[in-house]
Amino acid sequence: MSFQSVIRSAVVAASLCAVCGTSHAKAEGNGNAASVDLSQSRLVRSLVGRSESVRLKAIASLKFKNEAKRDALDELVHALREHSNQVVAGRPIAGSTPALIQLIASVDDPAATRALVDLLDSDQMQISMFCANALGRQKCIEAIESLKQQVGRSEWKTHYGFRFNLVRALTLMDHPDAYEFLAQIRRNVDGQLLHEMNTVFQGITVDDFLGDEERFAAWKNGSTTGPSVKLAGYSESPDSIFKDATYSESANRIQLRRQKYYGIDIEAKRLVFVIDHSGSMKKGSSHNGRWGSRLWHAKDALIKAIEALPEDDEFGIIFYAETVRQWKKGLVVATPDNKQDAKAFVYRLGFGGSTNTHGALCESMNFDDDLEAVFLLTDGIPSSGAIVHPDHIVNDIVRQNQLRHLKINTIGIAVNSKTKSFLATLAKRCSGEFTQPE
């Protein structure tokens, strides 16, 4: 699934959790009777209790009841603040939290939008991201200015998922104010996100600018007006090839640097190669008229890909059999020395035992906050690890990826139909591509 189709359909991971809740009590948040203790409300107790199933059931009971959820808005907001307080930094958020955020966003009341805008500045990045996503999905135009301010957060510089999420939220607004701001920040964006933005921009027409042909032409020609945007951690380099480029120029130039790995375009500037070296990779096969083990062919392709990386790209290598290891911890710059070290490591890589695909994918999820794309190569069905069933692996990785936004590409070497289905499904649900070399 492409980024553009994700944008247009607004089908995002958080919406999978968007089931909703019930009850009614008035309080201070919406100018109502401040004497009511919201924490004692039956609905609030259900929404903040320890049972996740009870939380989700309470949310679901309100999902399609517009009047009831408007009446319960103060309680919903109170419960969301409690959810925010309960979040431990770095720990996954329960599905009921984004579901509650989405429920509040669906309430037709300015107070609902204000509550989510307030939480954009939450110390918990995950809460901020879910709120941005919900505001975008509901096209809360009045939140655009507040979303713009999010580029000042430190996470804009350090976390690819945060950047992706914010750009998507603004794009979902489908409003000229958002598109003009995106054109400004594109000057400081590169790699996978630049590619995704250019792809979306190709589909924007004068209709997206409310029929304002002059404003649309100014945007398209890269001459939008407005103050310069200060991005956290960025200083615009005069050597940047995109510094003064119009949209068309930058799109053309990014085409020139494109390289491929097993036929899949490498758009990312920060990527990790995940290589299966399990025992089954000893089997021989012929590729492009050359005979060798599956691992030998995989090494050859990987070395060529590493050699072709631009020197300002960053990359990593994860290799796995029954255990999962990294070549070096986190991303490294593709300098000549680092490339040579990586190639020497790949040459030495031997064979392992079983196939812990889930472990390797989990390692990639936690590899580096600035990681943009994963290229997973394997020849067989998972056979070891915490999760082995292919469908369960896909569901778990999709869950982990809902705020990472990694593009996961998969390469199947001599795979059977079951493994092919697994790899193709994983790639599709993580916005990547699947290929099966002949």
Secondary structure as GFF3:
##gff-version 3
##sequence-region A 1 438
A	DSSP	alpha_helix	3	9	.	.	.	ID=ss1
A	DSSP	alpha_helix	13	16	.	.	.	ID=ss2
A	DSSP	three_ten_helix	28	30	.	.	.	ID=ss3
A	DSSP	three_ten_helix	38	40	.	.	.	ID=ss4
A	DSSP	alpha_helix	42	48	.	.	.	ID=ss5
A	DSSP	alpha_helix	52	60	.	.	.	ID=ss6
A	DSSP	alpha_helix	66	71	.	.	.	ID=ss7
A	DSSP	alpha_helix	73	86	.	.	.	ID=ss8
A	DSSP	alpha_helix	96	105	.	.	.	ID=ss9
A	DSSP	alpha_helix	110	119	.	.	.	ID=ss10
A	DSSP	alpha_helix	125	137	.	.	.	ID=ss11
A	DSSP	three_ten_helix	141	143	.	.	.	ID=ss12
A	DSSP	alpha_helix	144	148	.	.	.	ID=ss13
A	DSSP	three_ten_helix	149	152	.	.	.	ID=ss14
A	DSSP	alpha_helix	155	158	.	.	.	ID=ss15
A	DSSP	alpha_helix	160	172	.	.	.	ID=ss16
A	DSSP	alpha_helix	176	185	.	.	.	ID=ss17
A	DSSP	three_ten_helix	186	188	.	.	.	ID=ss18
A	DSSP	alpha_helix	191	202	.	.	.	ID=ss19
A	DSSP	three_ten_helix	206	209	.	.	.	ID=ss20
A	DSSP	alpha_helix	213	220	.	.	.	ID=ss21
A	DSSP	alpha_helix	247	256	.	.	.	ID=ss22
A	DSSP	beta_strand	259	261	.	.	.	ID=ss23
A	DSSP	beta_strand	264	266	.	.	.	ID=ss24
A	DSSP	beta_strand	270	276	.	.	.	ID=ss25
A	DSSP	three_ten_helix	279	282	.	.	.	ID=ss26
A	DSSP	beta_strand	284	287	.	.	.	ID=ss27
A	DSSP	beta_strand	290	293	.	.	.	ID=ss28
A	DSSP	alpha_helix	294	308	.	.	.	ID=ss29
A	DSSP	beta_strand	314	320	.	.	.	ID=ss30
A	DSSP	beta_strand	324	326	.	.	.	ID=ss31
A	DSSP	beta_strand	332	333	.	.	.	ID=ss32
A	DSSP	alpha_helix	336	348	.	.	.	ID=ss33
A	DSSP	alpha_helix	357	365	.	.	.	ID=ss34
A	DSSP	beta_strand	373	378	.	.	.	ID=ss35
A	DSSP	alpha_helix	390	400	.	.	.	ID=ss36
A	DSSP	beta_strand	407	412	.	.	.	ID=ss37
A	DSSP	alpha_helix	417	429	.	.	.	ID=ss38
A	DSSP	beta_strand	434	435	.	.	.	ID=ss39
###
